[in-house]
Amino acid sequence: MFRKMVAVALFVSFIAMSTSGLMMFVIEKPSFTIQMHPVHKLFGLIMILSVIGHMTFHLKSIVGYVKNK
């Protein structure tokens, strides 16, 4: 159950980070960037935590892959 929550959080945070980043890049108004910054920062933190969770769940596979290379 927790694995599914981490996967969904990672996917949602990736979508939110990419769209908010692209919107801040395309719409160059400082007021818009100031409004989007907290959203971008929040989903950035969620993404970092989700990546850490994802990597801990798949640590055995990652280590096995690195050893084979």
C-alpha positions as MATLAB code, in Angstrom:
seq = 'MFRKMVAVALFVSFIAMSTSGLMMFVIEKPSFTIQMHPVHKLFGLIMILSVIGHMTFHLKSIVGYVKNK';
ca = [
       0.000    0.000    0.000;
       2.788    2.429    0.953;
       4.657    1.580   -2.265;
       1.622    2.606   -4.307;
       1.342    5.867   -2.396;
       5.015    6.642   -3.053;
       4.584    5.871   -6.764;
       1.505    8.098   -7.038;
       3.204   10.904   -5.090;
       6.232   10.674   -7.375;
       4.069   10.815  -10.502;
       1.889   13.695   -9.273;
       4.869   15.709   -8.062;
       6.642   15.183  -11.390;
       3.600   16.464  -13.305;
       3.193   19.444  -10.944;
       6.897   20.328  -11.009;
       7.155   20.117  -14.790;
       4.005   22.131  -15.479;
       4.740   24.817  -12.886;
       8.339   25.086  -14.081;
       7.281   25.400  -17.710;
       4.621   27.952  -16.804;
       7.159   30.061  -14.888;
       9.535   29.773  -17.851;
       6.947   30.763  -20.472;
       5.035   33.414  -18.504;
       7.779   35.828  -17.517;
       5.708   38.118  -15.305;
       7.323   38.509  -11.881;
       3.929   38.485  -10.146;
       3.076   35.112  -11.710;
       6.462   33.659  -10.756;
       5.972   34.812   -7.160;
       2.549   33.123   -7.088;
       3.854   29.846   -8.538;
       7.031   29.668   -6.446;
       5.407   28.158   -3.294;
       3.640   25.507   -5.401;
       6.862   24.635   -7.206;
       8.801   24.487   -3.933;
       6.189   22.322   -2.173;
       6.017   19.765   -4.970;
       9.808   19.805   -5.162;
       9.987   18.675   -1.539;
       7.318   16.038   -2.142;
       9.276   14.819   -5.162;
      12.525   14.545   -3.189;
      10.826   12.531   -0.441;
       9.116   10.313   -3.011;
      12.399    9.643   -4.818;
      14.053    8.693   -1.532;
      11.164    6.341   -0.742;
      11.232    4.879   -4.238;
      14.969    4.271   -4.068;
      14.733    2.577   -0.667;
      12.060    0.228   -1.998;
      14.238   -0.660   -4.994;
      17.643   -0.559   -3.301;
      18.280   -4.275   -3.811;
      17.662   -3.994   -7.560;
      19.806   -0.873   -7.838;
      22.726   -2.482   -6.009;
      22.419   -5.627   -8.141;
      22.457   -3.571  -11.326;
      25.509   -1.577  -10.248;
      27.399   -4.747   -9.273;
      26.729   -6.341  -12.668;
      28.085   -3.313  -14.521;
];
